[in-house]
């Protein structure tokens, strides 16, 4: 009938809810906000979210706001439910209702009560209910331990400053609000983005120029920090359905559904301009960064699959890096 994401810190609560909902529904689980958000973006077949008030370092309310403010209609209109103790639900009910939560579940509810709340969104009630064995009520998890105090900040970091003029942006621009995807997750997301042959889109790859020299002169940790901060910069400028990854050492990759070659070229040019005006200081010494970019697009480069599109963009980046190296040797 529907596919549901259960986002809750308690494994016991997730297991009990999953037992309530199966076998009529496919159920995915997440224990924190980042994992839940990645699943929402990667799985186009999800029909509803059930979230707890607390999700790791974030909250269920923060996840709801990201869903409701997203530019993707699929996410913006996703049915969203909260589950928690009666006390916690009472605390957040007014704010969550204002943020367009669809309903609330209490730990301690019986299966039929849970299904009755969820029925308007995912059609949980049916003839099979009379044949289902009785199941326990949803347990109330123990209170979460108080977080440990944060350590005092270091007096000086290897990468001391990266001051780049902030671009105007809308609230909650998709995955750009979360951590960049790992290379494996990025490849999986690309495969899903281009699941249909000929689906329009583009992949942009950007490499920090002379990255091996940065590693040699500044050290591995500082070079990685530079690449990470560059990825964060690019992340603030991507759209709601775009995905980004620090894909390889010194290389970031962005996939934009519906994007074009011209859009990739424009984005790369803007990124180079921002880097040129950035104040980058490493151990008290100013540093100038530049990037080398490549891209591949559908339909400009043919009706390619996501894997083929990514491979083409990577191949072109290697060519561009080799050309830059050869030009440097001649000069």
N, C-alpha and C positions, 0 to 999 in steps of 0.2 A: 504493500500500500504506500510506503514511503520510506525514505532513508533518513536517519536521525543521527545528529552529532551530540554525544553526551560529554560535556566539559565540566569536570568536577575533580577536586583534589582527592576526594575519598574513593579508593578503589572499591570499597564495600558498597557505597551508594551507586557507583557506576554498574557494578555487577548485578545489583538487585533491580535497577531500572532496566538493564539489558534483558534480564530474565522476564520482566513484565512485558517487554515490547517484542521479543522474538517469539515465534519465527515469522510473524507477519511483516516485520520490518528489518531492514539491514541497519545495524547500529555500529557507528564508529566512536572511538573513545579518545579523549584528550585530558591530561591532568593539569595543563596550564594554558594561559591565554595565547602564547605564541604558537603552540602546537595546534590549538583549536583554530586559530586564524589561517594557518597554512592549509589545514584540512578544508576549511570553507572555500578557500581560493582554488585548491587543486581538484576538489570533488564537485563537479557540476551537477551531480545527481542528488545532492542533499536537499531535503524538504523541510527540515526544522532543526532548531538548536534547543537543547536543554542545558542550562549552565548554572553553576553554583555561584554564590556571592563572591567567593575568593578563588582566584585562579593563579596560583604561584605568586609572582611578583606583581600581578595585575589583579583586576576584578572583573566580575561578570558584567557590571555596569559599563566598564570601559569597552568590553567586547561588544555589548549591545550598541553603544554609540558608534563604534567603528562600522558595524553592520548597517545601521540606519543612515549614516552619512556617506556610505560608499556610493560611487558613481555607477556601479554595476546594478542594474535593476534586480537581478537574481538575488543578490545579497541584501539590497535595500529593503526588499519585500519579504525576506525570509522570516517565517514564524519563529518567535523567540520566547522561550519560557525560562523562568527561574525556579530552582529547587533549593530549599533550605529549611531550617527550623522555623517554627511559627514566629519566633522572636526576630530572626534575621529577615524573614520575608516582610514582617510588619515594618521593619526599619527602612527597607528599600522600596516598598510597594508604590508609594506616591511618586518617587523619582523615576522608577522603572516604568510606571504607567505613562508618565509624561513623555518618556523616551520611546514609547510605543512598544513596550513588552506585550506579548499576547496573553500571558497568563502566569499563574504561580502554582507550584507544587510544594507540599509540605512533607518533610521527612516524617514518616509515620503513616502516610496514606496507604491504603490498600490498593491492590492492582486495579480494580474496577474504578476506583476514584481517580487514579492517575489517567487511565484511558479515557474517562469521561471528560477530563480537562483538555486532553490533547486531541480529542475527536474532531473538533471543528477544523483543525489545520491538516491533520494527516489521516483522518478516517480510521481511528483505532478500534471502534466497536464493530463487531460482526458476529456471524453465526458461530465462529470458532470459539467465542468466549465461553459458551456453555459447556464446551468440551475440555477447557483448559483446567489443569489441576490447580488447587489453591496455592498461592505463593505468599511468603512473609511480607510484612509491611516494610517500607523503606527505613533502614536504620538511621538514627541520628548520629553522625560522626562526633567524636570528642572534639572539644575546642582546639583550634590550631595553636601550636606553640608560638610564643612571641618571637619575632625575628631577632636574630643576634645583632648587636650594635654594629654599625658600619665602621670599618677601620678608618683611622685618620688619613686624609689625603696626603700623598707624597709631596714633598716640597718642590720637586722638579721632575717632569716626565721627559723621556727621550725626545718626544715630539711635542714641542712647547707651544706652538701656536699654528692655527690654520684659520685665518680670518677671511671669510669669503662673503661678499654681500649677499644677504638672504633674498631669495626670489619669492614673489607672491605666490601663495598656494592655497588651495581649498582645504577644508578640514578633512582629515582622514583620507588621504589619497591612496587607498588600497594597500598593497603589500609594502609600499614605501614607508608605512608607519611601523613596520615590524623589522626584525633583524633580516639582513639579506639571506637568501636561500643558500644552503650548501650546494656544491656542484651537483651532487646526486639528485637532490630535490629539484634543482633548477632544470636538469635534464628531464625529469619526470613531468614537471610542469609544462615544459616546452612540448613534450609529446602530447599532452592533453590539449594544449592550446591549438595545435595543428592536427587534431585527430581526424578532421575531414579533409580529403584531398582538395588542393587548390584553395584552402582557406587563407584569406589575405592576412598578411602580417610581416614583421621584419625582426631581425636580430642584429643588434649592434654590439661589437666587441671593442673595448678600449684598453690599450696597454700603456703603462707608464714608460715613457721613453728612457732608455738606458737603465732599466730596472736592475740588471745584474751589477752594474757599476754602483748603484745605490746600496745594494746588499754588501758589496765589497768595502765601500768607503764608510758607510754608516752603521753597518751591522744588520743582521737578519731581523731583529726585533723592531728596529726603527723603520726599516723598509716596509715591513708588514704593517706597521702602524700607519705609514703614509698611504699605502694601498687601501687600508680599511677606511681611513678618513676620506679618501677620494670616492670610494664607493658610497659612503654616507652622503657626501655632497650630491652625487648623481641621484641618489635615492630621494632627495627632497624635491627633485624635479620630474620624477616619472608620474605617469597617470594612474588612475584607479585600477585598471586591469593589467598594468605592466608588471613584470617581475624582474628582479635583479639578483645577481650573485657575484661575489668575489670568486670568480670561476677558476682562476689559476694564479700562481704567484705574480702579482703586479698586473693582473688582467681582470677587468670587470665585464660582465655580459648582461645585456638587457634585452628582453623579448617583449615586443609590443604588438598585441593582437590588433589587426587593422592598420598597422603602421606601414610606411613606405620608405623607399630608399632616400627620397628627398628629406623626409622627416628625420631619418637617422643622421644624414649629413648635417642638417641644421642643429640637431642636438649635440653632436660631437663638436661642431664649431663653437657653440655656446659654452660647452664645457672647457674647451681650450682657452676661450676668452676669460672665463672665470678664474682659471688657474693662473693665467698671465697677470691678473690683477690681485691675486691672493698674496697675503703676507705669511709666508711659510718660514718658520725659524726652527732650526734643529741645533740643539746645544749652543744657542746664542748666535748661530751663523745663518744668515738668510739663504734660502734655497729656492730655485725656480724649477717648477715641474712642467712637463709637457706630456701630451698623450699622442699615440698613434692609433688610428681607428680603422675599422673595416665593418662591412655590413653585408647582409644578404636578405632578400625580400621575395615574397610571393605576392603577385604573379610575375614580377619583373625577372626573376631568375628561374621561372618555371613553376609547375605545380609540385612543389617539394613537400615531403613530410617534415615534421618538426626536427627529427634527427638529421635529415639531409640538410635542412636549412642551417642548423647549428654547425655542422661539419663544414659547410661552405663558408660561413662567416669566419670560422677558426682558420681555415686554409688561407683565406684572403688576408687575415691578420698576420699569419706567418710570412706571407709574401711581402706585406707592407713593412714588417720588421726587418726582413732581409734586405729590402731595398734601402731602408734608412741606414742600415749598417754599412752597406756597400757605398752609399753616398758619403758617409762619414769617413770612410777609409780613403776615398779619393780626395776629399777636401784637405 
